[in-house]
Amino acid sequence: MTGSTSEGCGISAPSNSATLTRRRGYRRVVAFALAALAGLLMAIAPAIAADTGLKGTVKDPGSGAGIAGVVISAEGDGFAESATTGADGKWAIALPGEGTYTVSLDTTSLPSGLGLADPERGTTSIDAYSGQIKTILFPLGDGSAPAPDSEAASKWSQIPQLTIDGIIFGIVIALAAVGLSLVFGTTKLTNFAHGELIALGALLTFFFSSIVGLPLVIAIIIAVLASAFIGGWVQNRVLWKQLRMRGTGLIAALVVSIGLGFFLRYFFLFVFGGQTRQFDQFAGQAGIEIGPVLITPKDLIASFVGIILIGLTTYWLLRTKAGKATRAVADNPALASASGIEVEKVISTVWVLGAGLAAFSGVMIGLQSGVSWYMGFQVLLLVFAGTVLGGLGTAFGAIIGSLIVGVLIQLSTLIIPTELKYVGALVVLILILLIRPEGILGRRERIG
């Protein structure tokens, strides 16, 4: 017994010393990462002016090329201004400040044979906010009002296009939902700050591409890696691991995630301003006709990369040792730990993977609709919807659920106004969960 004890003591001291050294090293890395992120974000702020205004692009519905010489006007309380589109079809109007403005397109300035696709949308009323640049679009057509029968036929002919748009949007949701589901599966944390990981990826990409001037592809790679490290490894190491070690309850952790989401959201607002910005590179691309659908090259490439990332994640979960360990931890953490799996190492890996996937999801959203401080929170509910519909804690269910949500959102515009499309998808979600509460791939739990 004595020999055993002395041997244990002899090992204990170096082990404690090594542990302290590792902790100091971790702290230095974390401090450096946080300082670098803060410095980077604060450096962005002076480079971005907080303007208020309107902008848009008028395009030929056939070729997708910009149309020059089209007059757009904006009127408000004591304000009236007009702009003419340039050779690329783009226009912009600076506004004096917040307020309600009426924006209209002068149809007499359009080329012969062209008119508004919907004559009732030639004039629109918008609410402008300080520091925000709103994008206004006027879809064009042949200028003739369709007969009721042809209008209905045209409406249903949009199904292929809307289905493809829904699949693309479903891929965006799935990328974020997989990470959210993996984190929930391994830690049982419902992370309401996950949307800010989506925004972080898009905002860092905007910084590296539009301000630093790097090629967009390089900017995306750097932004995704930085988001995975800072939003995944550092966040887990600094916050969530410490809370787990202190035995913080799940409800308290959920509240912490809500508070963290609020803090990060308004920190992004402070640094980047309130306006929505577009990537300078690959903006205003003409669509490629593939059968009955039209898709831009950037959406096609981004979706292809997204599918590859989802496929690699699936392969990692099913075929690799680390992936199998992740599934074991999600199924039973105590049993996984008893069988020799390093649970904390698995959780750290899941956080890095989830943050990286969410960051690329944000990049895809930014390519489609612009970059803003609020973009992550705008899609967070849909990410939760895809996760819950597929089954909480299962990555494969999150993928299927997200694709269903994406397609339902787009197809619902055939029946309900576009402004209500998210509501329609969520109503369908509620109906499905009433029939199968555990989700599509979730497991039934016995209560009592």
Buried (B, 14 or more C-beta within 10 A) or exposed (E): EEEEEEEEEEEEEEEEEEEEEEEEEBEEBBEEBEEEBEEBBEEBEEEBEEBBBBBBBBBBEEEBEBBBEBBBBBBBEEEEBEBEBBEBBBBBBEBBEBBEBEBBBEBEBBEEEBBBBEEEEBEBEBEBEBBBBBEBEBEBBEBEEBEEEEEEEEEEEBEEBBBBBBBBBBBBBBBBBBBBBBBBBBBBBBBBBBBBBBBBBBBBBBBBBBBBEBEBEEBBBBBBBBBBBBBBBBBBBBBBBEBBEEEBEEEEBBEBBBEBBBEBBEBBBEBBBBBBBBBEBBEBBBBEEEEEBBBBEBBBEBBEBBBEBBEEBBEBBEEEEBBBBBBBBBEEBEEBBEEEBEBBEBBBBBBBBBBBBBBBBBBBBBBBEBBBBBBBBBBBEBBBBBBBBBBBBBBBBBBBBBBBBBBBBBBBBEEEEEEEBBEBBBBBBEEBBEEEEBBBBBEEEEEE
